[in-house]
Amino acid sequence: MAVTEQYTVLVLRALGLGDLLTAVPALRGLRRAFPDGRIVLAAPAPLADLLPLIGAVDTLWPTAGLREFGRPDRAPDIAVNLHGSGPESIEALRAADPRRIMTHAHPSFPELDGPQWVDDQHEVRRWCRLLGHYGTEADESRLDLQRPGRGSDRPGAVVVHPGASHRARQWPPECFARVARRLADRGHDVVITGSAQERALAEGIAEGAGLPRTTVLAGGTDLYRLAALVSEASLVVCADTGLAHVATAFATPSVILFGPVSPRHWGPPDKPRHAALWAGSVGDTFADRPDAGLLRLSVEDVLEAAQRVLAHAAELDTAGRGGVR
């Protein structure tokens, strides 16, 4: 439903890195639907670094969470709820006084005609399906990001990212250390990434792997530099966390360790460049200990998957250069 007049479209997605990247196809659908509109994304301030790489958002409205969501100076013409099913997220957007709200249905708001929330579906499909209900098409496959304007600090490196948002998703550090050591022994330039709060975790893994401190990049990269690093990496090994979606966005080979949540809901596309390892059981995402299924994934499982995706990537790259195998 393309329009020609200037519209303001306010999109609520006040969540983390992976949440933003799974919403990229929906954001691009909105950009196509409102080519001359002003699209404002309500999301945490650090995510602003990635907006130029998405190419669908005009500006970011800094919003760390629903409690921090403030009413914009100008009421939007359309408010789009890519945050949740409500009622808190719906009420937050209603307070912005838009002319129209695009959201999932909720019994507390019978006047809103959105689709019913479906638990068992991939996060990317969820938001594309929401827009489709309102006549806005979104291509679920458009998960790619534009290449950063700067190059990687360590081109061709293997990125090991041991952190996770919750303990239930965190594979044991000693296992990451063994993976890092084995990959380094195979001749790879291994780097260990993470937030500033994860610096000690990364240093412990480097020490356990017998790798130099220069291996540790945790706390030393902003989001844009981290994107540049992943865009030129040879491999990413991480838990079910935001960096996995960065690897997907740049078609960087990845091995993703899933624990309490199925890759059916948050996993990478079913392509040979990516391996989603999962023991097949679900658990409590907010538990204060690693998920039992996650602990069933072995170092050998990860190394075998790494070898597999690297081999597939080499075949695809050779074919792309016109080689014959």
Buried (B, 14 or more C-beta within 10 A) or exposed (E): EEBEEEBBBBBBBBBBBBBBBBBBBBBBBBBBBBEEBBBBBBBBEBBBBBBEBBEBBEEBBBBEEBEEBEEBEEEBBBBBBBBBBBEEBBBBBBEBEBEEBBBBBBEEBEEBEBBEBEEEEBBBBBBBBBBBBBEBEBEBEBBBBBEBEEEBBBEEBBBBBBBBBBBBBBBEBEBBBBBBBBBBEEEBBBBBBBEEEBBEBBBBBBBBBEBEEEBBBBBBBEBBBBBBBBBBBBBBBBBBBBBBBBBBBBBBBBBBBBBBBBBEBBBBBEEEBBBBBBBEEBBEBEBEEBBBBBBBBEBEBBBEBBBBBBEBBEEBEEEEEEEEE
